[in-house]
Amino acid sequence: MHPSQVPVIHSFTANDVREALNAVDNMLQLYEQYKAVRFRVLLPKAGNAKSIGYALLNELNLRIRHVFKGNIRYLIYHHDSNYYALLLLDDESANAFMMMI
């Protein structure tokens, strides 16, 4: 299965670090509701996608460690001509979709 076909709880677009940090807040709220990590974050190819992605992953790892005891797996892929995508999955979801990431 291609990563773009993995069903997610919610997709976010982060064009800058501020939007990435807001996405983390929303992810934590959705985690409380669904008890699963299945998110896609679109990062602009034209922008500074690498630093936005690092900021998002660092903040998410720092904050989710207090409520989530498992591992979060991530995969970065070319979503389309304008965006990279960061797919975030918990271990159970990654295994269910046979993603070896």
Rosetta silent file (secondary structure, phi, psi, omega in degrees, C-alpha in Angstrom):
SEQUENCE: MHPSQVPVIHSFTANDVREALNAVDNMLQLYEQYKAVRFRVLLPKAGNAKSIGYALLNELNLRIRHVFKGNIRYLIYHHDSNYYALLLLDDESANAFMMMI
SCORE:     score description
SCORE:     0.000 S_00000001
   1 L     0.000  131.887  177.115    0.000    0.000    0.000 S_00000001
   2 L   -72.742  143.237 -178.870    1.342    3.409   -0.928 S_00000001
   3 H   -54.980  -29.244  179.715    1.597    5.803    2.046 S_00000001
   4 H   -69.621  -16.194 -179.077   -0.860    8.216    0.412 S_00000001
   5 H   -94.720   -4.506  179.178   -3.531    5.491    0.605 S_00000001
   6 L   -70.253  124.800  178.705   -3.242    4.899    4.356 S_00000001
   7 L   -69.838  131.789 -178.466   -6.450    6.093    6.023 S_00000001
   8 L  -118.105  161.198  176.492   -5.691    8.776    8.595 S_00000001
   9 L   -71.672  -41.568 -178.511   -7.691   10.410   11.357 S_00000001
  10 E  -157.609  147.748  173.567   -6.824   13.872   10.106 S_00000001
  11 E  -110.585  140.309 -179.930   -4.558   15.619    7.607 S_00000001
  12 E  -122.098  154.390  170.798   -2.805   18.866    8.412 S_00000001
  13 E  -119.116  126.924 -179.752   -0.975   21.418    6.289 S_00000001
  14 L  -123.246  103.430  179.911    1.997   23.153    7.900 S_00000001
  15 L   -89.140  -11.812  176.402    3.455   25.994    5.844 S_00000001
  16 L  -154.371  176.134 -175.727    5.600   27.257    8.714 S_00000001
  17 H   -65.041  -37.190  179.307    6.766   26.254   12.204 S_00000001
  18 H   -59.603  -45.012  178.336    3.860   28.046   13.906 S_00000001
  19 H   -66.121  -34.204  177.775    1.339   25.979   11.930 S_00000001
  20 H   -64.632  -42.536  179.558    3.315   22.811   12.722 S_00000001
  21 H   -68.506  -34.959  173.865    3.126   23.523   16.455 S_00000001
  22 H   -64.886  -36.986  177.877   -0.615   24.208   16.157 S_00000001
  23 H   -63.166  -38.223  177.948   -0.958   20.862   14.379 S_00000001
  24 H   -61.486  -43.093  176.685    0.721   19.152   17.342 S_00000001
  25 H   -56.936  -45.555  179.716   -1.892   20.672   19.675 S_00000001
  26 H   -66.859  -37.697  177.835   -4.649   19.331   17.437 S_00000001
  27 H   -61.452  -41.737  179.996   -2.982   15.904   17.189 S_00000001
  28 H   -65.699  -38.044  176.495   -2.894   15.592   20.965 S_00000001
  29 H   -65.603  -42.516  178.688   -6.593   16.477   21.194 S_00000001
  30 H   -68.018  -34.693  176.450   -7.433   13.922   18.510 S_00000001
  31 H   -62.295  -42.473  177.990   -5.272   11.312   20.245 S_00000001
  32 H   -58.676  -34.992 -178.090   -7.283   11.818   23.435 S_00000001
  33 H   -79.285  -45.768 -171.988  -10.454   11.175   21.440 S_00000001
  34 H  -100.999  -15.637 -177.200   -9.358    8.253   19.214 S_00000001
  35 L    55.356   36.954  178.085   -6.456    6.722   21.217 S_00000001
  36 L  -149.164  151.370  175.415   -4.552    6.264   17.965 S_00000001
  37 L  -112.275  104.808  176.074   -1.849    8.093   16.050 S_00000001
  38 E  -146.453   87.797 -175.829   -2.711    8.206   12.334 S_00000001
  39 E  -131.531  151.534  174.149   -1.953   11.624   10.922 S_00000001
  40 E  -123.661  132.065  177.933   -0.668   13.103    7.681 S_00000001
  41 E  -121.122  122.959  178.038    1.092   16.459    7.603 S_00000001
  42 E   -90.395  128.492 -178.619    1.685   18.201    4.285 S_00000001
  43 E  -118.847  130.533 -174.336    4.906   20.227    4.131 S_00000001
  44 E   -69.254  133.355  176.399    5.546   22.671    1.260 S_00000001
  45 L   -69.117  -32.348 -177.807    8.337   21.785   -1.127 S_00000001
  46 L   -74.361  -21.290 -178.620    8.857   25.471   -1.895 S_00000001
  47 L   -94.141 -157.165 -178.777    9.334   26.317    1.792 S_00000001
  48 L   -98.007   66.337 -172.898   11.663   25.059    4.446 S_00000001
  49 H   -58.377  -37.349 -176.781   10.035   21.628    4.772 S_00000001
  50 H   -63.748  -48.076 -178.573   12.963   20.044    6.592 S_00000001
  51 H   -70.140  -33.148  176.475   13.007   22.499    9.500 S_00000001
  52 H   -65.103  -45.330  179.339    9.187   22.492    9.728 S_00000001
  53 H   -63.177  -43.350  178.025    9.182   18.688    9.877 S_00000001
  54 H   -62.693  -43.480  179.700   11.930   18.571   12.509 S_00000001
  55 H   -61.302  -43.132 -179.758   10.121   21.133   14.670 S_00000001
  56 H   -63.969  -49.034 -178.299    6.891   19.157   14.427 S_00000001
  57 H   -63.459  -41.860  179.525    8.520   15.800   15.246 S_00000001
  58 H   -63.037  -46.815 -179.633   10.509   17.222   18.170 S_00000001
  59 H   -65.362  -42.044  179.669    7.486   18.920   19.715 S_00000001
  60 H   -63.524  -46.532  178.777    5.271   15.879   19.175 S_00000001
  61 H   -61.600  -40.245 -179.581    7.831   13.510   20.722 S_00000001
  62 H   -65.450  -43.684 -173.647    8.335   15.825   23.678 S_00000001
  63 H   -86.718  -31.252 -176.480    4.645   16.295   24.404 S_00000001
  64 H   -81.121  -18.276 -179.895    3.166   12.921   23.541 S_00000001
  65 L   -56.452  -27.360 -177.960    5.644   11.030   25.702 S_00000001
  66 L   -78.410  -22.565 -176.675    3.502   11.950   28.729 S_00000001
  67 L  -118.583  -17.980 -174.703    0.289   10.383   27.393 S_00000001
  68 L  -121.703  123.378 -174.039    1.405    7.792   24.823 S_00000001
  69 L   -97.856   -2.559 -178.928    3.651    4.904   25.859 S_00000001
  70 L   -95.735 -168.549  176.817    4.320    3.344   22.451 S_00000001
  71 L   -96.693  148.530  172.611    6.482    4.260   19.497 S_00000001
  72 E  -110.684  123.799  176.943    5.497    6.662   16.765 S_00000001
  73 E   -99.137  147.589  178.517    6.689    5.697   13.319 S_00000001
  74 E  -137.830  153.053  179.711    6.967    8.222   10.553 S_00000001
  75 E  -140.229  133.980  177.608    7.483    8.139    6.824 S_00000001
  76 E  -109.948  132.706  179.459    8.211   11.056    4.516 S_00000001
  77 E  -146.247  165.010  176.351    7.181   10.808    0.875 S_00000001
  78 E   -78.428  111.803 -178.013    6.440   13.002   -2.152 S_00000001
  79 L   -79.841  -48.744  175.418    2.727   13.684   -1.891 S_00000001
  80 L  -158.270 -166.935 -175.056    2.356   15.749   -5.066 S_00000001
  81 L   -69.577  -17.241 -177.344    4.250   18.398   -7.028 S_00000001
  82 L  -107.346  -19.027 -171.895    3.786   21.000   -4.246 S_00000001
  83 E  -134.793  144.858  160.752    4.023   19.005   -1.008 S_00000001
  84 E   -90.515  159.766  175.238    5.980   16.395    0.859 S_00000001
  85 E  -126.927  140.816  175.667    3.919   14.398    3.322 S_00000001
  86 E  -111.287  112.294 -179.741    4.864   13.232    6.772 S_00000001
  87 E   -97.840  122.311 -178.659    2.836   10.151    7.737 S_00000001
  88 E  -112.527  124.432 -178.313    2.700    9.541   11.503 S_00000001
  89 E  -136.899  145.207  170.193    1.512    6.156   12.790 S_00000001
  90 E   -79.283  169.345 -176.861    1.519    4.304   16.079 S_00000001
  91 H   -57.173  -44.468 -177.921    2.928    0.745   16.092 S_00000001
  92 H   -61.883  -44.478  179.354   -0.487   -0.902   15.887 S_00000001
  93 H   -66.713  -41.616  179.401   -1.582    1.191   12.902 S_00000001
  94 H   -61.553  -42.132  178.616    1.744    0.686   11.109 S_00000001
  95 H   -68.407  -36.483 -179.447    1.452   -3.076   11.550 S_00000001
  96 H   -65.162  -35.405 -179.422   -2.194   -3.067   10.454 S_00000001
  97 L   -97.249   11.131  177.112   -1.313   -1.335    7.197 S_00000001
  98 L    52.785   42.800  178.128    1.837   -3.451    6.791 S_00000001
  99 L   -94.836  114.774  177.167    4.086   -0.406    6.725 S_00000001
 100 L   -91.298   72.988 -179.358    7.629   -1.403    7.508 S_00000001
 101 L  -117.217    0.000    0.000    8.761    2.024    8.627 S_00000001
